[in-house]
Amino acid sequence: MKNLSTAIFVATSLLVSSISFAQDAPKPKPSPLTETNSVLYNGTSVSIKYSQPSLKGRTPGKDIEPMMGKIWRAGANDATVFEISKDVKINGQSLAAGKYAFFTLQNEKGTTLIFNKTWKQWGAFQYKEAEDALRISAKQTVSTEPSEKLTYTISNKGLVNLKWGTINIEFTVE
């Protein structure tokens, strides 16, 4: 009888512990962390790590970022991290090998891409222009195939594409 009582006590303790653990487990983030990377034709590794939001019926520039005239982290949660293994040219402008926070700035003339030296930061709340390593203009077009989730692609020829709703931003890494 004592063995049966001990077994019931142990089983109950395990059940209560597993239920408590399941309740304490973190919930998945609505904008999961993801990464895209490529090794370019010249051997340069390019990686973009970002939290991937979904539109959920919202319109970029109206209900959700990017907003006209405001720095955008080009993702959700932490700033998007752009990393290159070698010195490169972004749309013809030099950028040293390393990690950068990647931001965009939408204005009437188009899109400015910003590579900031402070790569580890939350959103764009502590962004400082003085820490920019490079600011360049990029081509932005309207996509005929809207993207529900923010998505980056990198071709092995160095074409980087950001799609979000009908926003399509392209730049080259060489």
C-alpha positions as CSV (number, residue, x, y, z in Angstrom):
1,M,0.0,0.0,0.0
2,K,2.9,2.3,0.8
3,N,4.4,1.7,-2.7
4,L,1.1,2.5,-4.3
5,S,0.8,5.8,-2.4
6,T,4.4,6.7,-3.3
7,A,3.7,5.9,-7.0
8,I,0.5,8.0,-7.0
9,F,2.4,10.9,-5.3
10,V,5.2,10.8,-7.9
11,A,2.8,10.6,-10.8
12,T,0.7,13.5,-9.5
13,S,3.9,15.6,-9.0
14,L,5.1,14.9,-12.5
15,L,1.7,15.8,-14.0
16,V,1.5,19.1,-12.0
17,S,5.1,20.0,-13.0
18,S,4.5,19.3,-16.7
19,I,1.3,21.4,-16.7
20,S,3.1,24.3,-14.9
21,F,6.0,24.1,-17.4
22,A,3.6,24.1,-20.3
23,Q,1.9,27.2,-19.0
24,D,5.2,29.0,-18.4
25,A,6.6,28.2,-21.9
26,P,7.0,31.3,-24.0
27,K,4.4,32.0,-26.6
28,P,5.7,32.3,-30.2
29,K,6.3,35.8,-31.3
30,P,3.8,37.2,-33.9
31,S,6.9,38.3,-36.0
32,P,9.3,35.4,-35.8
33,L,13.0,35.8,-36.2
34,T,14.2,34.6,-39.6
35,E,17.3,34.9,-41.7
36,T,18.2,34.8,-45.3
37,N,21.7,34.5,-46.7
38,S,23.7,33.9,-49.8
39,V,27.2,33.4,-50.9
40,L,27.7,35.8,-53.9
41,Y,29.5,34.9,-57.1
42,N,32.7,36.6,-55.7
43,G,32.7,34.5,-52.5
44,T,31.2,37.2,-50.2
45,S,28.7,36.0,-47.6
46,V,25.7,38.2,-47.2
47,S,23.2,37.6,-44.4
48,I,20.0,39.5,-43.3
49,K,18.5,38.6,-39.9
50,Y,15.1,40.1,-39.2
51,S,11.8,39.6,-37.4
52,Q,9.2,38.9,-40.0
53,P,5.9,40.7,-39.5
54,S,2.6,39.9,-41.4
55,L,0.3,42.5,-42.7
56,K,-2.9,41.0,-41.2
57,G,-5.1,43.3,-43.3
58,R,-3.0,46.5,-42.7
59,T,-1.5,48.7,-45.3
60,P,2.2,49.7,-45.2
61,G,2.6,53.4,-45.0
62,K,-0.9,53.9,-43.7
63,D,-1.6,51.5,-40.9
64,I,1.9,50.1,-40.3
65,E,5.5,50.9,-41.1
66,P,7.2,52.1,-43.1
67,M,5.8,55.6,-42.6
68,M,6.7,58.5,-44.8
69,G,9.6,60.5,-43.3
70,K,10.3,58.1,-40.4
71,I,13.2,55.7,-39.9
72,W,12.0,52.1,-40.2
73,R,14.0,49.1,-38.8
74,A,13.0,47.2,-42.0
75,G,11.5,44.4,-39.9
76,A,9.9,44.0,-36.4
77,N,11.3,43.8,-32.9
78,D,15.1,44.3,-33.0
79,A,16.7,46.2,-35.8
80,T,17.3,44.2,-38.9
81,V,20.9,43.0,-39.0
82,F,22.8,43.1,-42.4
83,E,26.1,41.3,-42.3
84,I,28.8,41.0,-45.0
85,S,32.0,38.9,-44.9
86,K,34.0,41.2,-47.2
87,D,34.2,44.9,-48.2
88,V,31.5,45.5,-50.8
89,K,29.8,48.1,-52.8
90,I,26.1,48.7,-52.2
91,N,24.6,50.4,-55.3
92,G,28.1,51.4,-56.2
93,Q,29.0,52.9,-52.7
94,S,31.7,51.3,-50.5
95,L,30.7,49.5,-47.2
96,A,33.3,47.7,-45.1
97,A,32.9,44.1,-44.0
98,G,30.9,43.7,-40.7
99,K,27.5,43.8,-39.1
100,Y,25.1,46.7,-39.5
101,A,21.6,47.7,-38.4
102,F,19.6,48.1,-41.6
103,F,17.0,50.8,-41.8
104,T,15.0,52.5,-44.5
105,L,13.7,56.0,-44.8
106,Q,10.7,56.6,-47.2
107,N,10.3,60.1,-48.6
108,E,8.7,61.8,-51.7
109,K,11.9,61.2,-53.8
110,G,12.1,57.5,-53.0
111,T,13.8,55.2,-50.4
112,T,17.0,55.8,-48.5
113,L,18.9,52.7,-47.3
114,I,20.8,53.1,-44.1
115,F,23.5,50.9,-42.8
116,N,24.2,51.8,-39.1
117,K,27.3,50.8,-37.1
118,T,25.2,50.1,-34.0
119,W,23.8,46.7,-35.2
120,K,22.4,45.6,-31.8
121,Q,19.5,47.8,-31.0
122,W,15.7,47.5,-30.4
123,G,13.8,48.9,-33.3
124,A,14.8,52.4,-34.4
125,F,14.2,54.0,-31.0
126,Q,17.9,54.6,-30.2
127,Y,18.9,55.2,-33.8
128,K,21.6,57.9,-34.2
129,E,22.4,59.2,-37.6
130,A,26.0,59.9,-36.5
131,E,26.5,56.1,-36.4
132,D,25.6,55.6,-40.1
133,A,28.3,53.9,-42.1
134,L,26.4,54.4,-45.4
135,R,23.2,56.0,-46.7
136,I,22.2,55.5,-50.3
137,S,19.2,55.7,-52.5
138,A,17.5,52.6,-53.7
139,K,14.9,51.7,-56.3
140,Q,11.4,51.2,-55.0
141,T,8.6,49.9,-57.1
142,V,5.1,48.7,-56.7
143,S,4.8,45.0,-56.7
144,T,1.9,43.4,-58.7
145,E,2.1,40.4,-56.3
146,P,1.7,41.6,-52.7
147,S,3.6,39.9,-50.0
148,E,1.7,39.2,-46.7
149,K,4.9,38.7,-44.8
150,L,8.0,40.9,-45.0
151,T,10.4,39.0,-47.0
152,Y,14.1,39.5,-48.1
153,T,15.8,37.6,-50.9
154,I,19.5,37.7,-51.9
155,S,20.5,36.3,-55.3
156,N,24.0,34.9,-55.8
157,K,24.5,37.8,-58.3
158,G,24.1,40.2,-55.4
159,L,20.5,41.5,-56.0
160,V,18.8,42.1,-52.6
161,N,15.0,42.4,-52.7
162,L,12.7,43.5,-49.8
163,K,9.0,42.8,-50.3
164,W,6.3,44.0,-47.9
165,G,2.7,44.4,-49.2
166,T,3.1,46.1,-52.5
167,I,6.4,47.7,-51.6
168,N,9.4,46.3,-53.5
169,I,12.9,47.7,-52.7
170,E,15.9,46.5,-54.6
171,F,19.6,47.1,-54.2
172,T,22.9,45.4,-55.3
173,V,25.8,44.1,-53.3
174,E,29.0,43.6,-55.2
